[in-house]
Amino acid sequence: MPTHTLKAKLLLAMAMADGVFDPKELELLADRAVFWGISADDFEHILDNPEITDEESNALPEALDERAALLSELILMAFADGELSLEELDVLIKLGGLLGVSEDTVRFTCVKEARSFGVDIPDDM
């Protein structure tokens, strides 16, 4: 289950990007962990050991639709607390790059989705 563990750890990194682990972010992360079939013990282990191992880093999805879905999950996590900080945007851009998504596409998607979700975004997006 390295792929799901990696996804959970990436979502956790996204949640922590602004330095605050909001209860809404924890709730979203727990929900996704259940959806992905991550056990309660494994979930606790992920929270206690958020570092991504070499094995896990090789588990990025290869299919374009799976990468897009993961980016959507990351954006939702960034939006979970009702705002997108510049720190969260920086992490999204870096993770988007790992997923083969350009910075412009990440920014455009964030602006578009923020309007849909009523999320506050930085003025200089």
Backbone hydrogen bonds, N-H to C=O, Kabsch-Sander energy under -0.5 kcal/mol:
donor,donor_aa,acceptor,acceptor_aa,energy
5,T,1,M,-2.2
6,L,2,P,-2.8
7,K,3,T,-2.4
8,A,4,H,-2.5
9,K,5,T,-2.5
10,L,6,L,-2.6
11,L,7,K,-2.5
12,L,8,A,-2.3
13,A,9,K,-2.5
14,M,10,L,-2.2
15,A,11,L,-2.6
16,M,12,L,-2.0
17,A,13,A,-0.6
17,A,14,M,-1.0
19,G,16,M,-2.1
22,D,20,V,-1.1
25,E,22,D,-0.7
26,L,22,D,-2.0
27,E,23,P,-2.4
28,L,24,K,-2.2
29,L,25,E,-2.7
30,A,26,L,-2.7
31,D,27,E,-2.3
32,R,28,L,-2.5
33,A,29,L,-2.4
34,V,30,A,-2.2
35,F,31,D,-2.3
36,W,32,R,-2.5
37,G,34,V,-1.3
38,I,33,A,-3.0
43,F,39,S,-2.5
44,E,40,A,-2.3
45,H,41,D,-2.2
46,I,42,D,-2.3
47,L,43,F,-2.3
48,D,44,E,-2.3
49,N,45,H,-1.9
53,T,51,E,-0.6
57,S,53,T,-2.4
58,N,54,D,-1.0
58,N,55,E,-0.6
59,A,56,E,-2.1
60,L,57,S,-0.6
67,R,63,A,-2.1
68,A,64,L,-2.5
69,A,65,D,-2.0
70,L,66,E,-2.1
71,L,67,R,-2.4
72,S,68,A,-2.2
73,E,69,A,-2.1
74,L,70,L,-2.4
75,I,71,L,-2.4
76,L,72,S,-2.6
77,M,73,E,-2.1
78,A,74,L,-2.3
79,F,75,I,-1.8
80,A,76,L,-0.8
80,A,77,M,-0.9
82,G,79,F,-2.7
84,L,120,D,-2.9
85,S,83,E,-0.6
89,L,85,S,-2.4
90,D,86,L,-2.4
91,V,87,E,-2.1
92,L,88,E,-2.7
93,I,89,L,-2.5
94,K,90,D,-2.2
95,L,91,V,-3.1
96,G,92,L,-2.8
97,G,93,I,-2.0
98,L,94,K,-1.7
99,L,95,L,-1.5
100,G,97,G,-1.3
101,V,96,G,-3.4
106,V,102,S,-2.2
107,R,103,E,-2.8
108,F,104,D,-2.7
109,T,105,T,-2.6
110,C,106,V,-2.4
111,V,107,R,-2.4
112,K,108,F,-2.6
113,E,109,T,-3.0
114,A,110,C,-2.6
115,R,111,V,-1.7
116,S,112,K,-1.4
117,F,113,E,-2.3
118,G,114,A,-1.2
119,V,114,A,-2.3
120,D,82,G,-2.0
125,M,122,P,-1.2
